[in-house]
Amino acid sequence: MEWYFVAALLTILTSSQVGILTTLSQSNGGYKYDYATVPFLAEAFKLAVSGLLLWRECQNSSPRRMTTEWKSVRLYPIPSIIYLIHNNVQFATLTYVDTSTYQIMGNLKIVTTGILFRLFLQRKLSYLQWMAIVLLAIGTTTSQVKGCGESSCESLFSAPIQGYMLGILSACLSASAGVYTEFLMKKNNDSFDMDALLSYITNFQVDSHNHKVHADILFGVIFNMARLILDDFTGGFENGPWWQRLLNGYSITTWLVVLNLGSTGLLVSWLMKYADNIVKVYSTSMAMLLTMVLSIYLFNFKPTLQLFLGIIICMMSLHMYFAPPSMLVDLPSTEKSASENLNEVYVERRTDS
Amino acid sequence: MEWYFVAALLTILTSSQVGILTTLSQSNGGYKYDYATVPFLAEAFKLAVSGLLLWRECQNSSPRRMTTEWKSVRLYPIPSIIYLIHNNVQFATLTYVDTSTYQIMGNLKIVTTGILFRLFLQRKLSYLQWMAIVLLAIGTTTSQVKGCGESSCESLFSAPIQGYMLGILSACLSASAGVYTEFLMKKNNDSFDMDALLSYITNFQVDSHNHKVHADILFGVIFNMARLILDDFTGGFENGPWWQRLLNGYSITTWLVVLNLGSTGLLVSWLMKYADNIVKVYSTSMAMLLTMVLSIYLFNFKPTLQLFLGIIICMMSLHMYFAPPSMLVDLPSTEKSASENLNEVYVERRTDS
C-alpha cells in the first residue's frame, strides 16, 4: 500500500510536468525540433535505465531460467500494435470532429478501462465504484468544458455519427492496450518468459521479475524508430534521414521533456507492479488536473469555474472508489462497537476479491 | 414512501413549468403586468385552496382543541421574516456581484441546507450522503457554467470579498427558512397550535393536522400585500393603488403562472408532510434541470455539454443519497447469503436514525 501510494504520487507529479515542459520547449508557438524524435529518445532512455537496473539486479542474484517459446513471446508486441492502430483511428476521428470534441471524447477511456478491467481481468467492482469511475470521467470532462470568451465553440452535439463511433472505438482501443498490459504483467509469472528474446537482442541478462516492462519498452523503441523512418519516406528525406535530424534544435528544455516522458513511462510501469489500471486512470486524471492548475500560475491562464468543479468531482470520485465502504455508508453513531464489527466484515469482503 | 414519491414528482413537474410559463407570459421581452402581483395572487390561491380542503375536512370530523398562546403563535411569521431579510441580502449581494455569479452562489443553499438540517433537526447523515449533497450542488453549478459563445464572461473569482460573504449569508438565510419550516411542521404536534389565530382571521375551523401550512400561507399573503403597498409608496402611487393595477395586462398565460406558482407552493407543503428539506432540495434541483431541458425544445436553446454533465452528476448524487447503502457498496458476489445478511444489518442501522 505504501509503495503503491508513492508510485502513484510520483507518476502524477512527473506526468503533470510533461505537458508544461513541452509548452516551455516551444519557441514562438512552434517546435524548433522534430517532435517525433522525443518519444523515440524517451523510449531509448527507458530502455537504458531499466537495462541498468536489471544489470545491477543480476549482479546480486543467480541467473534465472529462460524460455524462447514463440507462443509467449508473440504476446508482447500486442500493446504496441494496439497503440499503432489507435493512432490511426485517432487521425480518422479528427477528420470528423474538432480537437476539443476529440479531447472531450477522450474521457470515455476512463469508462472503457473500467469495463474492460471488469470483463478481462475478472475484477469485481461495487455499484459505488462504477459510479466513481463514471464520475471521474465526468469530472475530467467538466474541467475541459470551454469557458465563455473562448473563440471557438465546440460543436459537440453536431458531429457526424462516424465521429462518435470512432471516438468510442478509440476509447476502447486505448483502454484495451492498458488492460492487456496489466493482464501480461499480472499473468501467472511462470507460464512464459521473455528473457531469451530480450537477452538475445539487448545482451542483458534479464530478470524474470522485470522482463515484462522491458519487452514493452523494447517494442516501444522499435515502433518509434519505425515511425521516424516512415516520416522520412513520406517526407521524401527532405531533412535527411532521421538519425541526422535527431537532435536538431534540441534545447535543455527539450532534453527535460525527454527525461520526463521517459521517467513517467518507467513510473507507470513501476506503479502497475503494485496497482492496477484503475489506479493508473486516476493518476493520469489527477496529473491532467494538476497540469491545468500549474498552467494557471506558469502561463497566466485564467482559472475557470469548470476546472474548480472538475477537481472537486474527481476528488469525490477518488474517495468513492478507494475509501473503505464502511466509512462511506456508516451513520455517525454512538454504538462504536457495532460499527467497528461491521467495518471488519467489509474490509474482509473487500480484500477477498 | 409512495406518497413521498408522488409528491416529489408532482413538485418537480409543476415547479419546472413556473420558469417556462413566466417566459411565455412575457411579450417583447418584458412584462405587461406588474410582476409583484403574481406571488400575491399565488398566495391568495394557496389560501383559498387550503381553506377549501380544510373546510371539507372539518365537515367530516369533529372540531379539535385550540390554543391561543402567543408563545406558539409568534413562531409562525419567522420563515416569512427570514425570507424578507433574505430578499434584502439578495439585493445587497447583487451590488457586489453580477447575476450569473449570484446564480452560481445560489447553489451553496444546497450545502447550507444539509448543514442546518444536520445541526438543527439532529438528522444523521453518512459520509456518502454528505458527498451526495455536495455533489448535487456541484451538479447544478456545472449545468449553469456559461458556455462558449455567451457574451458576458462571469467574473466569478474577481468579485469583492463582501459579495462572497453576502452570498454565503444569503445561502444560510434561505436554508434556515426551509429548515425552520420543517422544524415547525415536524415539531411535537401537541405542544402548540395556530388554530385560534387562523380561525379568528380566516373564519375557518382549522384542523390541527393542516394548520401549519395555513399559517405559513396566511403570512405569505400578508407579506406579499405589504410588499405591494410598499411598492405603491416608493412609486408615489404613479399607477394608482395596488388593487387597481392588480390584474392590469393579465393574459391567460399570466393566470397559468399564478396557478402554477400557487400549486407548486401547495405541493411543496404537501411534500414536506412526507419528506424533508433534503428531498425538497433534490426536487428543486431536478425541476431546475428539467426547466433547462424543456427550454431547449420550447425556446430553441442550444443544448450544452455542461447541462448534460450536470444532469448526470445530479442523478448520481440522487442515487448516492437515496439508494440503500448495501446496494451501493456490496461487491457482486456468489455468496448471496452472506451479502444478504449484511444488507439486513445496514437497513436496520439506516432506519434506526
Interface residues (C-beta under 8 A of the other chain):
Chain A: I104 K124 L125 S126 Y127 L128 M131 V134 L135 I138 T141 T142 V145 K146 G147 C148 G149 E150 S151 S152 C153 E154 L156 F157 P303 L305 Q306 L309 I312 I313 M316 H319 M320 A323 P325 S326 M327 L328 V329 D330 L331 P332 S333 A338 L342 V345 Y346 R349 R350 S353
Chain B: I104 K124 L125 S126 Y127 L128 M131 V134 L135 I138 T141 T142 V145 K146 G147 C148 G149 E150 S151 S152 C153 E154 L156 F157 P303 L305 Q306 L309 I312 I313 M316 H319 M320 A323 P325 S326 M327 L328 V329 D330 L331 P332 S333 L342 V345 Y346 R349 R350 D352 S353
